[in-house]
């Protein structure tokens, strides 16, 4: 769930422009070794297969192992509320019981078996966690009304943004929680611990994390780490979620929204990305050196509400995917992208992925292998800073060097053939060395 936009081969030598490191903030948050050169893969269980079950995903794990991805991010597994439900199946993010499994997907035993098999194959598993709101018919809404935000009449009400303004917006199927209640904080952390103890999860992706008080996440992180070291991803780009050491990684919406989309629409090209890189690597961004940033061309929100890769990026799509894997940060693959997903998956109905021929599987597997093979491409403080290289106006070229490991990338962000350092780049082509 996403907040409204208003809130939220060896190459020859080249002259270089060295950009400053992300921040002068001291490194004060180590990350787990298995995260440092990892690739994230998001799974929408309902649409992953015709069966739409945890068992069906478990059967497909060997294929994902062959693809090479490391961390499996699952959208919520919990039961979905019925009161004010959207569509016939409802939203994953309208949860009616934090410690149960949606019968549509299977049972708690199925969840345990899936995670156990994923661990056996070498994956780590994180689960979407919705801490900001619940379904209207969550038992807490009756038993603990004080755990919810109330209107002037003392009633729970739909999550609302810009209240009283012309831009007022409602999430009608969910009601907001009140983190002024100590009892709510205890119960929410206990529910998160349930999944670590019972299912052996490795972390959480925390929905609309910036709408929940940061001090809650700091406490949750501390108590969860006492059970098992966690990896936490925030659906937020708030720098304070890193400076507080609550989260390992935040979204970087700006790359996709402000740069990739404009390039895909033909509204901009390489100069915009170069400007973005210079701005992002400035010490004034507020992000500490240890901040992991998630790089993506799609995810469940982008695919369902913004458009498919073909709609958003056209012929530029593979070039932008290359950049998402080679720029500093952790790349994400959304399920189906390796099969050139051409459908906007319905959010509240059954709409299974048409897997076709997995035609981009080798392309993605190659990018995953590149990420794994080169320490310079690691995330956060573990990877190399980025140095822009001289290039033609339509080409973005950069180098990342860490000790003896060096990766050079040149990407043609135009529909015309370009030449860089003696290398011919086809329209929307690239060279990696």
N, C-alpha and C positions, 0 to 999 in steps of 0.2 A: 504494500500500500504506500502511495507516495503523496506527500503534501502538495497542495496547489502550488503552481510555479511561483506565484507572487510571494510565497513565504519560503520560501526555501532556496669465392674468388677474391684475392687481396687487392685493395684499391690503392691508388697512388696517394701521395701526400697532399694535404689540403690545408689552406689557412683556416684557423679556427677562431671561434668566439666562445670562450669558456664562460659558462653561466655559473653563478654562485650556487652553493649548496642550498637545500630547501630552507634550512633555518640554522641559526647559530645556537639554538637551544641545545644544551648538553643531552647526550643520549642517556635517558633515564628509564627506559622501558624495554627490556629485552623481550623478544618474541620466541615462541617455541620453534625449535629447529625445523620441524616439518612444515612450517608456514613460509619459510624464507624464499623458496623458489617454487612455490606452489601455484597451481592453476585451479580455480574454483569452477564447479559445474552445478548449475541450478536445475532442480527437478520439480516439475509441476505434476504431482502424482496423478491427479484426475485425468490430465490430458496426455500423460506419457505413453499410454497404451490404450487399446480398446477396453481392456479389463479395468484399468484405472485403479490398481491396487498396489500395496506395498510388496506383495508377493511377486507381481509382474515386474516391478523394478528390480527386485532381488535377482530374478532370472536373467536380467539384462546386464548385471554387473560385469561379467567377463568382457562384454563389448566396451564398456566404459574403461575397464582396465587396459584394453588394447589402445584406446584413444589416448590414455596416459594421464588423465586428470587426477588430481590429488584429493581435493576436498569436495564432498557432496553436500550441497545446500538444498534442503528440502523445505518447500512451503509448508505451512502448518498441517500437522497430522490430526489435530483435535476435532471433536464434533462441532458442527456449525449450527448456530441458532436458527430456530424456526420462526420466531416472532419478528415481523418486518423483514423477513428474508428477501434478498434480491434474487430474482430468477427462480428456477425450480430447485437448484442445488445450493445456492447461496455462496457467499464469499468465504474463502479460507480464513479471512481476517475478522470474522464474526464468531468468536469462540464461546461455546456454551459450557465447556468443562476443560480445565487446563490439564488434567491428569488422566485423560482417556483418549482413545483413538476413534476417529470418525468411522463408523461401520461401513461407510462407502469404500474405505481404503483397506479395512481388515480389522485386526485385533492387536492388543498390546503384545501378544506372542509373536505376531507377524513383524511388529516393529523391532522387537528384540532380535529376531532371526535375521532381519535385514541388516541391522547394525553389526551383528556378530559376523555375518558373511562379508560385509564391507571391510571390517577390520582384518579379517583373514586374508583378504586380497590386497591389503595395504592402504585402503582409503581411510580418511577421517570423515566424520559425519557431523554436520551442524544443522540445527532445526530453527526455522523461523519462530520468533517469540513475540507475541502481541501483548505488550504490557500497558499500552495506553488506554485500551478500551476492551469491552466484552460485548457479547450479544445481549440483547434485552432480556432474554430468558436464561441467562447464567444464574445459578442459585444465589450467588452473592448479591444480585440486585434485589432480592427479597430478604435474605437473611442479614445482610450487612449494607443497608441503604447508605449508611454514612461513609462507605468506601467509594461512593460515586459523587461526581459533581451534580449539584442540584440546581434547579431553576428557582425563581422567586417564590414559587408555590411549594417548594420543597420536594419536587418531583425529579426523578432521573429524566434526562432528555437526550436526544440525538446529538452526537458530536457535531459541533457547530464552529465555523470559522467566520471571522469578520462580522460578528453578530451586530445587527442593527444597521449595517451598511448595505448599499446596493449590491455589493459583491458577496453577500452572505451565502455561505455554502454549508450543506448538511451531509453527513454520512448517516443516512437514515436507519441503517441496520445495526448500528452500534452505539453504545453509551460510554461516556468517558469516566475513567477512574480518578479518584481524588487521593493524591499522594501526600496530603496532609494527615492521612490516617496511618498510624503506626501499625495497626492490625493488617491493613492492606499490604504494606511493605513486607511484613513477615510472611503473609500467605503467598504472595507472589514469588518470593525467593524460595519458599518451601516447594512450590510447584515446579520451579526450575530445577531444584535439587532432585526432585522425583525422577526427572528424565535422565539425569546424570547417574543416579544410583541404580535405577531400574533398567535403563536401556543402554547406558554407557556412552552417552553422547560426548562429543569432543568440543562442543561449543554451541553458540547461538548467533543467528542473524536477528538483530533487534529492530522490530518494525517502528517506524516514526520515532526513533530513539530520542530526538531532541525535544519531543513533547513530554517526556518523562524527566523528572528532576535528575540532574547529573549525579547528585550525591546518592541517589538510589542505585544507579549503575555501579558506582564505586563500591558500595557495600555488597551488591550482588556479586560483583567480580571477585571481591576478597573472599566471600563465603564459598563461592563455587570453586575457586582455585584451591581451597582447602580440601575439597573432595577430590579434584582432579584438575591439573592445569588446563585452562580453557583458551579457546580462540573466540573472540567476540568481534562481530562485524556490526556497525551501526548504520541503519538507513538514515543517514544524516551527513551533512558536510560541515558540521560545527567543529571548529578547531579545538574547542574546550574539551571535547570528548577524548582528545588525545592528550592534552596537557594535564588532564585529571588522571591519566593512566587507566581510564575505565575501559577503553576499546583499543583493539589492535588496528582496526581498519575502518575507514569511513568511505562513503560513496564519493566519487568525483563526477557529479552531474555536469559540471561546467564543460568538461571535454566533450561529452556526448551532445549536450544541449546547445552549447554556444559555438562549438567548432565542427564536430562531425556532421551534425544535421545541416549546417549551412554549406559545408563542402558538398554533401550529398545532393543538396538542392541546386547546386551551381551558383550559390550566392557568395561563395568565398572559396579560397584555395590555400596554398602553402603559406602565403604571408600571414593569414590569420592564425594558423597553427604556430608559426614562429613567434608571433606576438604573445600567444597564449603560453608557450613554453617559457619565454623570458619572464612573463608575469608570475607564473606558477613557481618558478625556481627562485624567486626573490625572497630574501629573508623577511620581508614585510608581510608575507602571506599569513603568518601566525601558526602555521603547522610545524611542529617540531620535527627534527631529523628522523625520529623513529616512527613517524606516522606512515602506515600503509594506506595507500589510496586504491580503491577498486576501479579498474579500467574496464569498460564494457561498450559494446555496440548495441546490446539488447539485454532485457531481463523480462520478468513477467509483466511489469507495468508498461515498459516500452513496447513490447510486442502487442499486448492487448489494446492499449489506449493510444499509442503514438503511431504505430505502423510496423510492418514487416521490414526486414533488412532491405528488400528490394524497393519498398515504398520510400523508406527514409534515405537510403544512400545510393540506390541504383548501381551503376558500374563501379562506383568508388568503394563498395563494401569490402572486398578482400583487402584492399590497401589500408583501410581503416582498421580492419582486424589485425593486420600486421603491426600497426602502430600500438594497438591496445596491448599487445604482447611484448613490445620492446621498449616502450616508455616506462619510466620508473613507476612501480606499483604492482598490483596483483591482477591478472586478467581473469575475466569471467566468460564462460560459454553458457548460453541458455539452451536448455534441451531442445533439440531439433535443428539448431544452427548448423550442425555437421551434416544435416540432410537438406540444407538450403531451405529452411522453413519459410514457406510462402503464404502461410495463413495467420491471421490475427486470432489467436486462441481465445475462444469465448471465456469470460471470467466467471459466469454464474451458471453455465450449462455444460453438458458433456460435449467435447469437441476435440477428439483425439488427434494427435500429431500424425500427419501423413509422412512416414519415414522415407518413402521412395527408395533411393539407392545409396543413401549415405554419401552423396557425391563430394562433400567437402571434408570427409573424415580424414583423408590423408593430408589435406591442407592443414587442418587443425592439429593432427598428430605431429606434424613437422614443427609447428609453432610451439607446441607443448615440449617437445624434445629440445628445441632451441633454448627454451626457458630453463629447463633442467640442466642442460650441459654447460651453461655459462654463468658463473658466479657474478659476473658484472651485471646480469639482468635480475639479480635478487631484489626484493622489495626493501623499503625502509633504509635503515642504516647499514644493511648488509650488502646492498648493491652499489654500483658505481654512479656518480653524478653524471649528468648528461652534458655533453659539449656539442653545440651546434657547429656544423662544418659549412664552409662556403658552398653555395649552390645557386643554381638558376632560380629565378623567381617562382617557378611552378614546382620546384623540388624542395622537399625537406630532407636534410641529411644531418645525421648526428652520430656521435661515437660515445660509447660507454666503456671505460677502461678501469679494471681493478687488478692491480699487480700485472701479471703477464697475460691476463685474459682481456681481450679486446673484442668488442662487437661494433661493427659499423653498419648503419642502416641508411639507405637512400630511397625515398618514396616519391614517385611522380603523382602529384595531386592534380592532374589535369587530364583531359581527354586527348591530348596531343603528345606525340613522341618527344622525349627529352633526352639529352646527353649529359651525363655527370661523370667527371673524372674518367673519361674514355669509355664509360659504360652506357649502352643504349637502354633507356627505360621505355618500355611500351606504355601506351596510355593506361594510367592507373597501375603501372607496374612498379616493381621494387627490386632492390638488390640487397642481400644480407651477406656480410663477410666477417 
